[in-house]
Amino acid sequence: MAQKIFAFSIRKDEEPYVKEWANEHPDIDVDYTDKLLTPETAALAKGADGVVVYQQLDYTPDTLQALADEGITKMSLRNVGVDNIDMAKAKELSFEITNVPVYSPNAIAEHAAIQTARILRQTKVMDEKIAKGDLRWAPTIGHEVRDQVIGVVGTGHIGRVYMQIMEGYGAKVIAYDPFENPELKAKGYYVDNLDDLYRQATVISLHVPATKENYHMINADSIAKMRDGVTLVNCSRGALVDTDAVIKALDSGKIFGFVMDTYENEVGIFNADWEGKDFPDARLNDLIHRPNVLVTPHTAFYTTHAVRNMVIKAFDNNLELVKGEKADTPVKVG
């Protein structure tokens, strides 16, 4: 009997890559749904040896139990983050889990870089003026990227690509990471601590994971240490930023501009259509309509290149699991 892999929450843009993988593995039975994995939908995977998943919803104990009740304990995420998995329950049920830690650093880094340049050149303000027929220059004067000191917090795959792009503009780049990259260290990029970075940088871009230690690392105290008129870029995780503190700093002018692709309360709001409906978050609505804030709904990753890699790699990982082989990118469970 052929082994079977079932995928949840497959979007239309992912379907071609699911079919591509299935065509290249005719010996594997592949099926999928556009529904999210929940305790109720887990039964759709009945008869499967493993599942491929991606969602913002939590993988709750009930959800994991429902999969285990179907005899499925091999789960491959199409994304990086695993903070929404109840690891204690996963360990209890002997789940094997994989993720896709690197699918396209360029996708996120490019988005962060483009938005950084846009906020500095005040393109949102100028676009809105032009749309109304106002073609006057002043007072919408831009700042050149090359005149900035770019402070990069986190020098993993994404942070390093962002650094390269910013240097391509001609900007000075400094960085902080408790786990220093030897090559970057040899070239003298690192400052000694975050306070040094806050003191020097005119643009600060975050490229770190959402951990307990990093929760609200951007807060009233850290903002107070930054230069006046700083630009803040967050294309990593919403939980890194105390949104209320940033709003106060935007109001005072301490922060010149804010790029946000993630938001601490984004689940249930991002990737939904609110046109003609009551918007559920007044604070986010305020940010969206500020001239010096660029909001995108967690779409920095969203490119054809990245989506294909996420799908193909997740299915490759799951196949290794169901065959009893060692997966390339396992997640520590428990």
C-alpha positions, 0 to 999 in steps of 0.5 A: 500500500502506497504511503500517503501525505496529507497537507492542510491549508493549501492556498491557491498559490501553493497548489502548483508546487504541491502538484509538482511534488506529487508528479515527481513522487508518483509512488506517494499518495498526496492529498490536501485541503484548503482548511486549517488544521483543527481538532475537527478537520484532523479527520480529513487526514485519515489514512495518511502517514504524515501531514504538511501544515502551515497556519497562524492558529495554535497547534493546541493539545486537542489538535495534536491529540486529534491527529494522533488519534488518526495514527499521525505523529509526523508533521512537517511545517511549511514555515519557520516558526514553531512557537505556536506548537504545544511542545509538551503535548507533542512530546507526550504523543511522540510527535516528530516535527520538521520546519523550513528554517531557510526558504528565501532569506532574500524575500524578507530582506528585499522587502525590509530593504524596499520598505526602508527606502520607501519610508526614508523617501516618504513615498507613501506621502508623495503617492497620496499627494499625487493621487489627489492631484498635488504635484508640489515637492515640498515639504515631502523631502526624502532622505538618502539611504547612503546617508544612514547608519543602518543598525541590524539586530540579528545577523542570520540568513535574512539579516546578512542579506539585508546588510548586503542590500543596504551596503549596496545603497552605500550606507554604513552598516553596524550589527549586533548579535549575541551569536556573532558570525565569524566572517562579519566579526572579522570585517568589524561589523559588530558593536559591543551591545544593543545600547551601542547600536541604539546610540549610533543607528539612524535606521534599526532593522530587526531580524531575530526570532520571537523568544521569551528573551526578545519579547518587547525588546523594542520598548519605552526604555530601548527607544529612549536610548535611540537617536532622535528621528530614528527609523524602525523596521520590523519584518520579523515577529510582532512580539518583538515590539511594544506597539504602544511604546512605538506609537508614543514615539511616533507621536513625539517625533522620536521615531521618524518612521516605522516599517511593520510587516508583523504585528503582535496581535495579527492572528485573525486580522492579517490575511483577511478582507476587512473592506466594508466591515468594522475593522477589529483593531483600532490601534492597528487601524491608526497605524495603517493610516499614519503617513510615516508608517508602512504596514504590510500584513506579514507578506515579506516572505510572500514570493513565488520563489519562497512559496515554492521552496516552502512547499517542496522542502516541507514535503521532502521533510515529511517523506523522510519522516514517513520513511523512517529516515532522518529529516534535514531540518528537524525541530526539537520536541519538548 
